[in-house]
Amino acid sequence: MPYSDFLSYLKNEKRYSSHTIKAYENDLNQFATFLSEVYNEDDPLKVIPSTLRSWVVALLDEGVSARSVNRKISTLKSYYKFHKRQGDIDAMPTAQLQSPKQKKQLPSFLKESEMDLLLDKVHFEEGFEGLRDRILIELLYSSGMRLSELIGLKLGDLDLRVQTVKVLGKRNKERIIPLHKEIVKLLEEYLEGRKENAQSTHLIVTDKGNMIYPKFVYRKVNYYLSQVTSMSKKSPHVLRHTFATHMLNNGADLNTIKEILGHANLSATQVYTHNSIEKLKNIYKQAHPRA
């Protein structure tokens, strides 16, 4: 496989997650198929810039979104940068490759009233399973952690005495997230009722005591969000967006939100200001007599 050295580099040196590495591998395999079928070329290191441009055009013609195309371009740039450092190529074939413009999509989030309804009125089953489901929803909303971070939480990551949880984020970067009193109480109750025969040392476990998995979390989040909102997107990431938006709307500064979310730079966090601006515009239109 022509990409094995690069993928090993991503795993062992860049310390990327298996999910991220799989995305890179899929992009590269798709590119390899294009090279073989269109140009009868099996060596990606022999391509010229025009070949890369033709692939981008082909992707857009197939209806692939600009966002997805840009991710694939990023994959190729990383791939050729790696081989240039290795001395396998003299120049970067991606040097003049332009990324298509993509529409800015504001993050989807629930209203505060919808979250209040979910956490105060929606019925969670009695017993361990219902408490587990509530903890799952509460953790995603109160901490803004990612799906993979939630799944990876271990029992030892909790420090209920100081009301914090340690999260292992992207590129193995750890961060400490504060927990509010209500969720600490829920966690104490959850830990007491956590099945003694749990097969996993992870914090959140399935009904059978095993480690939770992405489909399990998606199913739970979709079920509970469906009871309070009609929005089409009901994923764990929506709760992350909801956390950040509500924090910003209630006076938290961007740097604080950035640290809690585990963003590498502030620009990734600034997208939430757009939602606040839209809210201000709506209030302005409703309140100002000439608006």
C-alpha angles and dihedrals in degrees: 000000000000093000102051096101092050093048091049088052091053091050102041104030106023091037092217119174120259088247092056093045090051090053090052091048093051092050092049093047090051090051091048090053090051092050092049098045099040104029102020087233123140099180114076090192090069097059124119126217094259090058091057092048091051090054091052090050091048091052093050091047088054089056097254108158120253089241093057092045091052090052090053090049089052089052091053093047091053091046095051093041088057093051093045089056088048090054093242094123133028100214139022110255088199094058095106097029109126124210117231115244115256131204114254109242117199115227115263114240141165123250117251089246090055092051090048089052092048096049099036106033111021113097119242115194119258118255135030098321095053092045090049091052092050092049089051093053094041094050093051092048100039097045105028091224121162124253093252090049092053092049091049096052113124128202089249092058091073121087104179092172091069093025099240139123126209114225128196106215137179117327089014093289113157124213135176118232122194120233125213122235097255095056090044088058090049091049092050089053091044093051091051091052096039108125112265090216093056107147094209135065088213117114099234115048138177125254088272093051098255130130113282120243135206097264090050092054093044091052093050095046092047092050096052097038090051088065095061107027140040094204112130097229113069105161133136088256090062087065090052089052090046092053093051095045094048091047091052094045090053096052108274114144121239095246092057091049090046092055094047093047092047095234115169093220139014095248090072090056096045092074087080091063088070090064090051091049091052089051091051091050092053092048090047092052091050096045108036114082093217098040 
